[in-house]
């Protein structure tokens, strides 16, 4: 149910077709991702931040999800760091996460990439419109983790994110510009979602059910997205510094989180 919910394709970008076919071969992808988190939460590196043209400011999709995972890890007794762009660091500062600029990947037990530009076949990273990303790449940490045998989880919604190489064939078939923008970077587990924040919230929701505690219970979507927009992050579709994500009104994101909270509580019998 959680996996279906987070793949509600409000933006109509083709991700629903990717999800339905991905799920046929990987029906337990959300459970497997949550298990990987719960088995390896001692020290987690969370990567996020997708710069949007033409000014290449990071968007509001990704950082909220990264913060939700960060809080969940800390709540279950682990430690986490967030690797991102300076603008996102500044926007997240009031929430107090641990931020790193040059992490030693070998010191982590798990790497999670949330809405992180992933390398395409030509070595570049692209926006959904096929424009080359003109910012420092952060997916190197995923590649290094894979070479070291450190577990990795990717979360994406458009095919151009680190981790989506796992379904590149589907991205080529169903996502506009998929052949050009589709990432070749794979992760051990992949969460496909209609909005990457929703994918992160879905991971936390599934982990909540399996851990036995609602790790989203005090999550305030309105406050967090509004704070990030106020501090300069932009909607990746509209390009404006407004309290919305992927061109979808904030009230829809708030409703998604509240429904996830209710589903968790129902599963836990609360």
N, C-alpha and C positions, 0 to 999 in steps of 0.2 A: 504493500500500500504506500509506504513512504517513497519508494523508488518511482512509482507511478505519479505520485503527487509532485515531486520535484522536477518531473519532466513534462509538466503542463506547458506546452509550447505557446505561451502568450505572445511572444514576439514573432511567431511563425517563421522561424529561420531554418527549418528543416531538421532540427535536432530530434524531433519526435520520431522520424523515420530511422535515424541512426540508433536511437534508444531501443526501439522495438526490435530491431534486428540484432543489436548487441545483446539484449536481454535473452533472446532465444538461445544464444550460445553460452551466455554467462548469467544465468538467472539469479545467482547469488552474489552478484558483484558488490552490492551494498553491504551485505552481511560480511563478505570476505574483507572488504575495506575496513569495516568497524572492528573486526577481529584483529586485523593487522595493527590498527591503532591501539587496541586494548592489550595486545601482546608485546608492544614495543613503545610504550609511552614514557619510558624513563627519561629520554632526552630527545625532543622532537624539533626539527627545523621546518618551519612553515615559510614557504616562498609565495609572494603575491605581488601584484602590481602590473597592470597592462596600460602602457602609454598610448594615448589616442591622438591621431593627427587632427589638425595640422600643428598644434602647439606642443604635442607630445606630453600632455599632462595625464597623469594616471587617472583611471576611472573609479567609480564607486562600486563596481562589481569586482569582488576579490578581497579587498581589505576587510570588510565586515565578516566575510566567511572565515578568513584567516584568524581574525580576533575571536570568533566563536570557537574555533578549534583550539586556539591557544588557551582560552578560559577552561575548556573542557579538560584539556591535558593537565592543567594546574589543579583542577578540582579533583581529579582522580589520583592525584599524588605524584604526577610527573613534572618535568620541567620543559619549557619550550622557548624558542627564540623565533623571531620573525625577520626574514631577509626581504628587503623591499627597496623602493626608491625613496630619496630624501623627502619628497613631498608627502608620501604616504606615512613616513616616520613622523613628520610634523603633525599630520592629521590624526594619527593614532595616539599621539603623546599623552593626551589627557586621560586615556584609558589605562596607561601604565604598563604596556607589554614590554618584554625584554627584546631589544632590537639589536641586530648584528649587521656589520658591513662586510666583513671578510671571515665568514665562518669556516672552521676546520671541520669539513664534512665527516671525516673519519671519527669524530667525537660524538656523532649522533646515532641514535638507535632507529630513527625513522625520519624520512623526508616526505613532506606533503606539499605539493604545488597546487595552488588555487588561482586559476585565471592568470597563468604566467605564460607569456609568449614562448612558443616552442619552435625550434628550428625546423624550417621547411627543407625539401630536398636540395635546394640550391644554396643552403647555408644561411639564408636570411630568415627573419621573422616578419610576419605580415599581419596587418589589420584585417578585419572581415572584408573590407573593400579592396584588398590586395595591395595596399600601400606598405612599403618597407618600413619597419619600425626603426626609428633613428634614435634609439636609446641603448644603454648598456644591457646586454643579455644577462638574465639570471638563471636560465635553464641549465647552465653549466653544473650547478650543484646537483641536479637530478642525474646528469650523465656521470658525474664523479661518483655519486652514491651507488649507481648501478655497477660501476667498475669495481667498487669495493665490497659489493654484496650486501649493501645496506638496503632494507626494504623501502619501497617508494609507493606513494599513492598520488595519482593525478586527478584533478577536478577541472572539467571544462564544459563549455556550452556551444562552442562554435567550430571546433576542429583545429584551430590554430594555436592551441595551448599545449604546454608540456604535458605529456601523458596520452594525448589523443592519437599519437602514432599507433597505439594499440588498435585503433579502429580506422586507420587511414583509408582503407578500401571503402568503408561506408561514408567517410567524409567526402571522398572523391565523387561518390554516387549521389549524395543527397544535399551537400552544402554548396551554395553558390561560391565559385572560385576555389572549390575544395582541392582540386589538383595542384593549384599554385600555393594556397595558404596552409593546407593541411600539414600539421606537424609530423615529423618522423620520430620524435622523442617519445619513447614508450615508458610506462611505469609498471611496476608489478601488479598493482590494482588500479582501476580507473573508474571514476564516478562520472557518468554522463548526466547532465542536467540542463534544463531550459535556461537557467541563470546560474552562474557558478556559485554565487552566494547560497542559492538554494541547495546546490550539491553539497556544500560544506555543512549547511544546517541539517541536511539529510544524513550526513555522516555522523554528526553529533547526536541526532535523534536515534539512529540505529544503535550507536554506542550506548546511549542512555538506556534503551530497552535491554540490551545485553548486560550492561553494568548494574542495572537495577536502580538508577537514580536519574531524575530528569535534569540533564545538564544544560537544558535551554530554558529552565523555568523562570529565570530572572532576566532573560534576554530582551532588550528594549530596542526593537528594530527602528522605530521612529527616531529615538534619540541618537542612535549610533550613525545611521545614514545621514541624518540632518547635521550632526557634528562634523562628519567627514566632508560633506558638501560645503559647509560654512568655512572649512579650513582649506578649500581649494580643489578638492577632487571633483571630477566632472562626470556627468552621465555619458557613458560611452556611445550612445546613439544620438542624443541631442547635442552633445558637445558643450553643454552649459553646466556651470557649477550650481546645480539644483538638487534638491533632496528627492532624487529618483534614481533608478538603476535600469540600464538597458532600455530606456524609453518607456518603462512601465511605471505607472504612478506608485508613490510610496505606500498608499493604502493597500495595494495588492501584495506588496512584500510583507507588510505588517500582518495581513490576513494569513499569508502562507506560514509565517512563524507561529502564529496563534493556533493554526490548525495542526501543525507539527507538535506543538506543546500538548494539545488535546489528545492526539494520537498516542503520544508517549504515556500520558497519564492513564489512558484507557488500557494500554498494554500492561502497565504496572499495577492496574487495579486501584488507582487513586481516584 
